[in-house]
């Protein structure tokens, strides 16, 4: 099965050539895959379905980032993939090696032959065909669909993604010609891959003919077996000023019931009038619960009048009704606060806990990132745990905590409703965000004490670490976290322990993070830290005999050099005592016996100097300087030994140096002046962070006469660009500069080896 197998190479799947350069073609989602994520389109498709501990089959797994997402989020307990490409299988194994082998299997085989041979019958909860069906010849799709129908359990889902075209095309039957070629059809590397182009109408006709019914444009389902009648009532209290909004809320409930009822057979809306604001939210909700029970509701959903139910909300409950008593979803917020909007468009609140399964998880995190009101709950549970009518604020979390303590609850990684921000009710029993937070924090803290949860206990730290790691992986699927929010997000999701990272060259590296290391924060939340610079640094280090890391912080560059060149002598100098202690811990943890940590500021002459740094207590400072900070409020001083580059070599018993990293917050020229003889004699490669134009001019004046050539490093584009002069940093994505005495050809070869793009001077 399949066509043009020879085109499905590692280069196609990664979008890079053998040297790491970006290609003009490639499978979608490669950039997200590289940083541990998944394309937003595929994630959104997968998230629409109520998958929890599911058995999943994927046809055409490619790089297997969908498998990684399913396994890491708990949506799948076991994954089976089949792809006819050897390159895909190799990449998939690399992607999934972090998961226990018993949880996944990726086969290199003809999909039709594989499924027919295995004889799957009702085995899978979901089957994925993500950007693959257009690659399968038309006749083979028709042969495959009955096998997929048989392999899917009743009520299971088939998730398809394919671009729709103006006309149906069968490239093979058309004598290997396109009637309306698209961009990828014009490249020889990808021509013929899209051999079976669908219109929306034909896709739905073919899948309907195979027995599936469609619940979305490219989303299909095998009909569930008939079950018992189950009624869900949606309780909507209407406070002052919410009369108009409540009609939109009711309409959203009816729309969701029509979109896909899931396992529910009957629906009702219980609207409680509190437009006078006398009852208050708690009493209105309790009245709604009693009325819903009187109407025979088995399940409830609480929906505030100014919110909207998501179209797939009822469908999402199907996988959970038999195993839990209450289900919350992701917090989804409107993009604007304009009244009268019927749209359910919004954005997922970031950060937030994507999944919650225990009361402790709920108690150990900021309430703002855990739950909101819209949720399903068994009527019997809601009757047994009424809202406290004496509370005007914090009544929501008081109720949540009692339900989570007394019933089986879960938060799933899919939104169930849209919170329309800015439409709060008024009236005598309303409140604002600040007063809500104060009330809720008091409720949560009281519950923590009653459950003996000390935030500094070993068990609590372990639990919070697990939640943080899970949240980091999930959030990367939405794109990189903004660098400016790393400290604040780490306050909400702390991590205390070792973080393992894989360098481009060498064995994994362990970095200790006490929720205070800015490098670890970036690696954890963004999936990378100065990726272009570190690739270049490690490639330069491979043949280095002696390496200097000046302003080493907690050691990321020293450790990377040690992995690339295990026999090299590495001297890491750091002036800040707290940073030095962490640097020493990291070097020891990684067995870097040939690396030496030194408490020193590297300058143009020896002697004791004063290092000033800001008084941040939340993180290990990376901005200590002998020249930048003036003494005063917000700074502290530390007396530090000052040494020259020559002194470093003498201390290490070395006479030459091949590679130097300089990150000294404005003291670059002093460092270089103290290395004048070394620079002239050895000509080491230099990676320099320089933040202002005046300092850059002084660096240029020192290095140009020595024959150095200058390059900017763009971390986001993985691009190194030669410049006519040494330039200052240009934002957080372009801090570092490479200075080298290599000629252009040698520099280009080095960058190819590092997998970086290169723009030489014309």
C-alpha positions in Angstrom: 0.0 0.0 0.0 1.2 3.5 -0.7 2.9 5.2 -3.5 6.4 6.8 -4.3 7.9 5.2 -1.2 11.4 6.4 -2.2 10.4 10.0 -1.5 9.7 9.4 2.2 13.2 10.1 3.5 14.6 11.4 6.7 15.1 14.7 4.9 11.4 14.9 4.0 10.2 14.1 7.5 12.6 16.5 9.3 12.7 19.3 6.7 16.6 19.3 7.0 19.4 18.0 4.8 22.1 15.7 6.1 24.1 18.7 7.4 21.1 20.1 9.3 20.2 23.0 6.9 16.5 23.8 6.3 15.1 22.5 3.1 12.4 24.1 0.9 10.2 21.1 1.3 9.2 18.7 4.1 6.3 17.2 6.1 4.3 19.7 8.1 5.0 20.1 11.9 8.8 19.5 11.8 9.6 22.6 13.8 7.1 21.7 16.5 8.4 18.1 16.6 12.0 19.3 17.1 11.1 21.1 20.3 9.0 18.3 21.7 5.6 19.6 20.5 3.0 18.8 17.9 1.4 21.0 15.2 -1.5 23.1 16.6 -3.8 21.6 13.9 -3.1 18.0 15.0 -3.3 18.8 18.7 -6.6 20.5 18.2 -8.0 17.5 16.3 -6.8 15.0 19.0 -8.1 17.2 21.8 -11.6 17.2 20.5 -12.1 13.6 21.5 -12.7 12.1 24.9 -9.5 10.0 25.0 -8.3 8.8 28.3 -6.1 5.7 28.7 -7.2 4.8 25.2 -6.0 2.2 22.7 -4.9 4.1 19.6 -3.9 3.1 16.1 -2.3 5.5 13.7 -1.9 5.0 9.9 1.2 6.9 8.7 2.9 7.9 11.9 5.8 9.8 10.3 7.9 11.3 13.2 5.4 10.0 15.8 4.9 13.3 17.5 1.1 12.5 17.7 2.1 9.3 19.6 4.3 11.3 21.9 1.5 13.7 22.6 -1.0 10.9 23.3 1.3 9.0 25.6 2.6 12.0 27.5 -0.9 13.4 28.1 -2.4 10.1 29.2 -4.8 10.2 26.3 -3.4 6.8 25.2 -2.3 3.9 27.4 -1.1 1.9 24.3 -0.2 3.1 20.8 0.1 1.1 17.6 1.5 2.8 14.5 2.1 1.6 11.0 4.1 3.4 8.3 5.7 2.1 5.1 8.8 4.3 5.5 12.0 3.0 7.1 13.1 6.6 7.8 9.8 7.2 9.6 10.3 4.2 11.8 13.8 5.3 12.8 12.6 8.8 13.7 9.6 7.4 15.5 11.8 5.2 17.7 13.9 8.2 18.5 10.9 10.2 19.4 9.3 7.6 21.7 12.3 6.1 23.4 11.5 8.0 26.6 8.3 6.0 27.1 8.2 2.4 28.4 8.5 0.0 25.4 5.3 -1.8 26.4 3.2 1.3 25.8 4.0 1.7 22.1 4.8 -0.2 18.9 5.7 1.3 15.5 5.7 -1.0 12.6 7.3 -0.5 9.2 4.9 -2.3 6.9 2.2 -1.9 4.3 -0.8 -0.6 6.3 -3.4 -2.6 4.5 -1.4 -5.9 4.7 -0.6 -5.2 8.4 -4.1 -4.6 9.5 -5.6 -7.4 7.5 -2.9 -9.8 9.0 -3.4 -8.7 12.5 -7.2 -9.2 12.3 -8.1 -6.4 14.7 -11.7 -6.5 15.8 -13.1 -3.7 18.0 -9.6 -3.2 19.4 -9.1 0.6 19.2 -10.8 3.6 20.8 -9.4 5.9 18.1 -7.7 5.7 14.8 -5.6 8.5 13.4 -5.0 9.4 9.8 -3.3 12.8 10.0 -2.2 14.2 6.7 -1.8 10.8 5.3 -5.0 9.8 3.3 -4.0 12.0 0.4 -0.8 10.0 0.1 -2.6 6.6 -0.3 -3.8 5.6 -3.8 -7.6 5.8 -4.2 -8.2 2.1 -4.7 -6.2 1.2 -1.6 -8.2 3.6 0.6 -11.4 1.9 -0.4 -9.8 -1.5 0.5 -8.5 -0.1 3.8 -11.6 1.5 5.2 -13.6 -1.7 6.0 -10.6 -3.0 8.0 -10.5 0.3 9.9 -14.2 0.0 10.7 -13.7 -3.5 12.0 -10.7 -2.5 14.1 -12.6 0.4 15.8 -14.7 -0.4 18.8 -18.4 0.7 18.6 -18.5 4.4 19.6 -14.8 4.8 18.6 -13.5 7.7 16.6 -11.6 8.1 13.4 -9.7 11.3 13.1 -8.7 12.4 9.6 -6.8 15.4 8.5 -6.3 16.3 4.8 -6.3 19.4 2.7 -9.4 19.8 0.6 -9.0 20.6 -3.1 -11.3 22.2 -5.7 -11.6 18.9 -7.6 -11.0 15.3 -6.9 -7.7 14.0 -8.4 -6.4 10.5 -8.9 -2.7 11.2 -9.9 -2.1 7.6 -10.8 -5.3 7.2 -13.0 -4.5 10.5 -14.6 -1.3 9.0 -16.0 0.9 10.7 -13.4 -0.3 14.2 -14.2 -2.1 16.8 -12.1 -5.0 18.8 -13.3 -4.6 21.5 -10.7 -1.2 21.2 -9.2 -0.5 22.7 -5.8 2.9 24.1 -4.6 4.2 20.8 -3.3 3.4 19.1 -6.6 5.9 21.2 -8.4 9.0 20.1 -6.4 10.6 16.9 -7.7 11.2 15.9 -4.1 7.5 15.8 -3.3 5.8 15.4 -6.7 3.4 12.5 -6.7 3.1 12.3 -2.9 -0.4 13.7 -3.0 -1.7 11.0 -5.3 -5.3 11.0 -4.0 -6.7 14.5 -3.7 -10.0 14.9 -2.0 -12.9 17.3 -2.1 -14.8 17.5 1.1 -17.8 15.8 -0.5 -15.9 12.7 -1.7 -14.2 12.2 1.6 -17.5 12.2 3.5 -19.1 9.9 0.8 -16.4 7.3 1.0 -16.3 7.2 4.8 -20.1 7.1 5.0 -20.2 4.2 2.5 -17.7 2.3 4.8 -20.2 2.7 7.7 -18.8 5.7 9.6 -21.0 8.7 10.4 -19.4 12.1 10.3 -19.4 14.4 13.3 -17.2 17.1 11.7 -15.6 18.0 8.4 -12.9 15.3 8.8 -14.1 13.6 12.0 -15.9 10.3 11.9 -17.3 7.8 14.4 -18.4 4.2 14.5 -21.9 4.2 15.9 -22.0 3.2 19.6 -24.1 0.2 20.7 -27.4 1.2 22.2 -27.2 1.9 25.9 -29.5 2.9 28.8 -31.2 6.3 28.8 -29.1 8.9 30.5 -30.4 12.5 31.1 -28.2 15.5 31.6 -29.6 18.8 32.9 -27.6 22.0 32.5 -28.1 24.4 35.5 -27.9 28.0 34.5 -28.3 30.6 37.3 -29.1 34.1 35.9 -27.8 37.0 37.9 -28.4 40.7 37.5 -27.6 42.0 34.0 -27.3 38.4 32.5 -30.8 38.0 31.0 -29.6 38.4 27.4 -26.5 36.3 28.0 -28.6 33.4 29.4 -30.4 33.0 26.1 -27.0 32.5 24.3 -26.0 30.1 27.0 -29.1 28.0 26.4 -28.6 28.1 22.7 -25.0 26.8 23.1 -26.3 23.8 25.2 -28.8 22.9 22.4 -26.1 23.2 19.8 -23.8 20.9 21.7 -26.6 18.3 22.1 -27.1 18.4 18.4 -23.4 18.3 17.5 -22.8 15.0 19.3 -24.8 13.8 22.4 -22.2 11.4 23.4 -23.7 8.8 25.8 -26.6 11.1 26.9 -30.1 10.4 25.5 -32.0 13.3 27.0 -31.2 17.0 27.7 -32.7 19.7 29.8 -31.9 23.3 30.7 -32.7 24.4 34.3 -32.6 28.2 34.3 -32.8 29.8 37.7 -33.9 33.5 37.8 -31.8 35.6 40.2 -31.9 38.8 38.2 -32.8 40.7 41.4 -29.5 39.4 42.9 -31.2 38.4 46.2 -30.5 34.6 46.2 -26.8 34.7 45.3 -24.9 32.2 43.2 -24.8 29.4 45.8 -28.5 29.4 46.5 -29.4 29.7 42.8 -27.2 26.7 41.9 -28.6 24.7 44.8 -32.1 25.4 43.7 -31.1 24.3 40.2 -29.7 21.1 41.5 -33.0 20.3 43.3 -35.1 21.1 40.3 -32.9 19.0 37.9 -33.2 16.1 40.3 -37.0 16.5 40.4 -36.9 16.3 36.6 -35.0 13.0 36.6 -31.6 14.2 35.6 -28.8 11.6 36.1 -26.0 14.2 35.4 -25.7 17.9 35.7 -23.6 20.6 34.1 -23.1 23.9 35.8 -23.0 26.7 33.2 -22.9 30.4 34.2 -25.3 32.6 32.3 -22.5 34.6 30.7 -20.6 31.5 29.5 -21.1 29.2 26.5 -21.0 25.4 26.3 -18.5 24.0 23.8 -19.9 22.0 20.9 -18.2 18.8 21.8 -18.9 19.0 25.6 -21.4 16.1 25.8 -19.2 14.0 23.5 -16.3 14.4 25.8 -18.1 12.8 28.6 -18.5 9.4 26.9 -15.1 8.0 28.0 -15.6 9.1 31.6 -19.2 8.4 32.6 -18.6 4.9 33.9 -15.4 5.7 35.9 -15.9 9.1 37.6 -18.5 11.2 39.3 -17.4 14.7 38.1 -15.5 16.0 35.1 -13.9 19.4 34.6 -12.1 20.6 31.4 -9.4 23.0 30.4 -10.0 26.7 31.1 -10.9 28.4 27.9 -11.3 32.2 27.8 -12.9 34.5 25.2 -10.6 36.6 23.1 -12.6 39.7 23.8 -15.3 40.9 26.2 -17.8 42.3 23.7 -21.4 41.5 24.8 -23.7 39.8 22.4 -21.2 37.5 20.8 -22.3 34.0 20.0 -18.9 32.7 18.9 -17.2 30.1 20.9 -13.7 31.2 19.8 -11.3 31.6 22.5 -7.9 30.8 23.8 -6.7 28.2 26.3 -5.4 29.9 29.5 -1.7 29.4 29.8 -0.4 28.3 32.1 -2.8 25.9 33.7 -2.8 22.3 34.9 -3.9 20.3 31.9 -5.0 17.3 34.0 -5.9 16.8 37.6 -6.7 13.4 39.1 -6.3 13.9 42.8 -7.4 16.3 45.5 -3.7 16.9 46.4 -3.0 18.1 42.8 -5.8 20.6 43.3 -4.6 21.8 46.7 -0.9 22.1 45.7 -1.4 24.7 42.9 -2.6 28.2 42.4 -6.4 28.1 42.1 -6.2 30.3 39.1 -4.5 27.5 37.1 -6.7 24.6 38.2 -10.5 24.7 37.8 -13.5 26.9 36.7 -17.2 26.4 37.3 -18.3 24.6 34.1 -18.3 20.9 34.8 -20.3 17.7 34.7 -21.3 16.0 38.0 -23.6 13.2 39.0 -26.8 14.6 40.4 -26.5 12.5 43.5 -23.0 14.0 44.2 -24.2 17.6 43.7 -27.2 16.9 46.1 -24.8 15.6 48.7 -22.3 18.5 48.4 -24.4 21.7 48.1 -22.8 25.1 47.7 -22.4 27.1 50.9 -25.1 29.8 50.8 -23.3 31.8 53.4 -20.4 32.5 51.1 -20.6 35.2 48.4 -17.0 34.6 47.3 -14.9 31.4 47.3 -18.1 29.3 47.3 -16.9 27.7 44.0 -13.6 26.3 45.5 -15.3 25.4 48.8 -17.6 23.2 46.7 -14.9 21.9 44.4 -12.8 20.7 47.4 -15.6 18.9 49.1 -16.6 17.2 45.8 -13.0 16.2 45.1 -12.7 14.9 48.7 -15.9 12.8 48.6 -16.2 11.6 44.9 -14.2 10.4 42.0 -13.2 13.5 40.0 -10.9 14.3 37.1 -9.9 17.3 35.0 -9.4 16.4 31.3 -7.2 18.3 28.7 -10.1 19.5 26.6 -12.3 22.5 27.3 -16.0 22.0 28.1 -17.2 25.6 28.1 -16.0 29.1 27.1 -15.6 31.6 29.8 -16.6 35.0 28.4 -14.4 37.4 30.3 -15.6 40.8 31.4 -19.3 40.0 31.6 -19.5 39.5 35.4 -22.9 39.9 37.1 -23.6 42.9 39.3 -25.8 43.1 42.3 -25.5 43.1 46.1 -23.8 39.7 46.3 -21.2 40.1 43.5 -17.4 40.5 43.9 -14.3 41.3 41.9 -11.2 39.3 40.9 -9.1 40.5 43.7 -11.6 39.7 46.4 -12.3 36.3 44.8 -8.6 35.4 44.9 -8.3 36.4 48.5 -11.3 34.3 49.5 -10.3 31.3 47.5 -6.7 31.3 48.8 -8.1 31.2 52.3 -10.3 28.3 51.5 -7.5 26.3 49.8 -5.0 27.1 52.6 -7.4 25.8 55.2 -7.9 22.6 53.2 -4.1 22.2 52.9 -3.7 22.4 56.7 -6.5 19.9 57.3 -4.8 17.4 54.9 -1.4 18.0 56.4 0.2 19.1 53.1 3.4 20.9 53.9 4.8 22.5 50.7 8.4 21.7 51.7 7.8 18.0 52.4 9.5 15.4 50.1 6.2 13.9 49.0 4.7 17.3 48.1 7.8 18.3 46.2 7.7 15.1 44.2 4.0 15.6 43.4 4.5 19.2 42.3 7.6 18.2 40.2 5.5 15.6 38.4 2.7 18.1 37.7 5.2 20.7 36.5 6.9 18.2 34.0 3.5 17.2 32.7 2.4 20.8 32.3 5.6 21.8 30.5 5.3 19.0 27.9 1.6 19.9 27.3 2.2 23.7 27.1 5.0 23.3 24.5 2.3 22.0 22.1 1.0 25.6 22.0 4.4 27.0 21.0 7.3 28.5 23.0 6.6 30.1 26.3 7.5 33.8 26.3 10.9 34.2 27.8 9.7 37.2 29.9 7.2 35.0 31.8 9.6 32.2 32.9 10.0 33.5 36.4 6.3 34.0 37.0 5.3 30.7 35.5 7.9 28.9 37.7 6.3 30.4 40.8 3.0 28.8 39.8 4.6 25.5 38.7 7.8 25.0 40.8 10.4 22.4 40.1 13.1 21.2 42.6 15.5 18.6 41.4 17.7 17.5 38.5 16.6 18.2 34.9 18.0 15.9 32.2 18.7 17.4 28.8 20.2 15.9 25.7 23.0 17.8 24.0 23.7 17.6 20.3 26.9 15.8 21.0 27.5 13.4 23.9 25.7 11.9 26.8 22.7 13.5 28.6 23.4 16.3 31.0 21.9 16.7 34.5 21.3 20.3 35.7 20.1 20.9 39.3 17.2 23.3 39.5 15.9 24.6 42.9 13.3 26.5 40.9 15.8 29.3 40.6 17.9 28.6 37.5 17.0 30.7 34.5 18.6 28.3 32.1 16.6 25.4 33.5 13.4 27.4 33.3 14.0 28.0 29.6 14.9 24.4 28.9 11.9 23.2 30.8 9.2 25.6 29.5 10.6 26.5 26.1 12.3 23.2 25.3 15.5 24.9 24.5 18.1 27.5 25.6 20.3 29.4 23.1 20.0 26.4 20.7 22.0 27.8 17.8 24.8 29.0 20.1 25.0 25.7 21.9 25.1 23.8 18.6 27.9 26.0 17.4 29.7 25.8 20.8 29.7 22.0 20.9 30.9 21.7 17.3 33.8 24.1 18.1 34.6 22.2 21.3 35.0 18.8 19.6 38.6 19.4 18.7 39.4 21.9 21.6 42.1 21.1 24.1 41.4 23.9 26.5 38.1 25.8 27.0 37.4 28.9 29.1 33.8 29.6 30.2 34.0 33.2 31.6 30.8 34.2 33.5 29.7 30.5 33.6 26.5 31.0 35.6 25.4 27.4 36.6 27.5 25.7 33.9 25.5 25.0 30.8 28.3 25.9 28.4 31.0 24.3 30.5 29.0 21.1 30.6 28.3 21.1 26.9 32.0 21.5 26.2 32.8 18.6 28.5 30.3 16.4 26.7 31.7 17.3 23.2 35.3 17.0 24.3 35.7 14.7 27.3 39.5 15.0 27.3 39.5 18.8 27.1 40.6 20.9 30.1 37.7 23.3 31.0 38.0 26.3 33.3 34.7 27.8 34.3 34.9 31.2 36.1 31.9 32.6 38.0 32.0 35.6 40.3 28.6 35.2 42.2 29.0 32.8 45.1 25.4 31.3 44.8 25.9 30.6 41.1 29.4 29.1 41.8 27.9 26.6 44.3 25.4 25.5 41.7 28.1 25.3 39.0 30.2 23.1 41.2 27.2 20.8 42.0 26.4 20.4 38.3 30.0 19.6 37.3 30.2 17.0 40.1 26.8 15.5 39.1 28.0 15.0 35.5 31.3 13.5 36.4 33.3 16.4 34.7 36.7 15.5 36.3 38.6 17.7 33.8 36.5 20.8 34.5 37.5 23.3 37.2 35.1 25.8 38.7 36.8 29.0 39.9 35.4 31.8 42.1 36.7 34.8 40.1 35.9 37.8 38.0 38.1 37.7 34.8 39.5 41.2 34.0 42.5 43.0 32.6 44.5 42.8 35.8 44.5 40.8 39.0 43.2 42.1 42.3 40.1 42.1 44.4 37.1 43.7 42.7 33.5 44.5 43.7 30.7 42.7 41.8 27.3 44.2 42.1 24.1 42.4 41.3 20.4 42.9 41.8 18.8 41.5 44.9 16.5 39.1 43.2 15.7 36.2 45.6 13.5 34.4 43.2 16.3 33.2 40.9 20.0 32.9 40.6 21.1 36.2 39.0 22.6 36.1 35.5 23.3 39.9 35.5 26.1 40.5 38.0 28.6 43.1 36.8 31.6 45.1 37.9 30.6 48.0 35.6 26.8 48.1 35.2 25.0 48.4 38.5 25.4 51.5 40.7 25.4 51.0 44.5 22.1 51.6 46.0 18.6 50.2 46.6 18.0 46.9 44.8 21.7 45.9 44.6 24.1 43.9 46.7 27.9 43.8 46.6 30.3 41.0 46.8 34.1 41.2 46.9 35.6 38.8 44.4 39.1 37.8 43.3 40.0 39.4 40.0 42.2 37.4 37.6 43.3 37.6 33.9 42.9 35.1 31.2 46.6 34.3 31.5 46.0 33.6 35.2 43.3 31.1 34.4 45.7 29.2 32.1 48.5 29.2 34.8 46.1 27.9 37.4 45.1 25.1 35.1 48.7 24.4 34.1 48.0 25.1 30.5 49.6 27.4 27.9 47.1 27.5 25.0 43.4 27.9 24.7 41.1 27.0 21.8 37.6 28.2 22.7 36.3 30.9 25.0 32.8 31.9 26.1 32.4 35.5 27.5 29.3 36.6 29.4 30.4 39.4 31.7 27.7 42.1 31.5 29.7 45.0 30.1 33.2 44.0 31.1 34.0 42.4 27.7 36.9 44.7 26.8 38.5 44.2 30.2 38.4 40.4 29.7 39.8 40.7 26.2 42.5 43.1 27.3 43.6 40.6 29.9 43.9 38.0 27.2 45.8 40.0 24.7 48.8 37.7 24.5 46.5 34.6 24.3 44.4 36.1 21.5 47.4 37.0 19.5 49.3 33.7 20.1 46.4 31.1 20.0 43.6 32.8 18.1 40.8 30.9 20.0 37.2 31.0 18.8 35.2 33.4 20.9 31.5 33.3 21.7 30.7 36.7 23.3 27.5 38.3 24.7 27.8 42.1 24.4 24.7 44.2 25.2 25.6 47.8 24.1 26.9 49.5 21.0 29.8 51.3 22.7 31.2 48.1 24.2 30.8 46.5 20.8 32.9 49.1 19.2 35.6 48.6 21.8 35.5 44.8 21.2 35.8 45.4 17.4 38.8 47.6 18.0 40.6 44.9 19.9 39.8 41.9 17.7 39.8 43.3 14.2 43.6 44.0 14.1 44.1 40.3 15.2 42.4 39.0 12.1 39.0 38.1 13.6 35.9 37.8 11.5 32.5 38.5 13.2 29.1 36.8 13.1 25.7 37.2 14.7 23.8 34.2 16.0 20.0 34.0 15.6 18.7 31.4 18.1 15.2 31.4 16.6 16.2 30.9 13.0 19.2 28.8 13.8 21.1 31.2 11.6 24.7 32.5 11.7 25.3 35.6 9.7 28.7 37.2 8.9 28.9 40.9 9.6 31.5 43.6 8.6 32.0 44.6 12.3 31.3 43.3 15.7 27.7 44.1 16.6 25.9 44.4 20.0 23.1 42.0 20.9 19.8 42.5 19.1 17.2 41.2 21.5 16.8 37.9 23.5 17.0 35.8 20.3 20.3 37.3 19.2 22.5 37.8 22.2 25.7 36.0 21.3 28.4 36.8 18.7 30.9 34.5 17.2 34.4 35.9 16.5 36.8 33.6 14.7 40.1 33.7 12.7 38.8 30.9 10.5 38.3 31.9 6.8 34.8 32.0 5.3 35.1 28.5 3.9 36.2 27.0 7.2 33.5 28.9 9.0 30.9 27.6 6.6 32.1 24.0 7.1 31.9 24.4 10.8 28.4 25.7 10.7 27.3 22.9 8.3 28.6 20.4 10.9 26.6 22.2 13.6 23.4 22.0 11.5 23.1 25.8 11.3 22.3 28.1 8.3 25.0 30.5 7.2 24.9 33.8 5.5 28.4 34.9 4.6 29.3 38.5 3.6 28.7 39.0 -0.1 
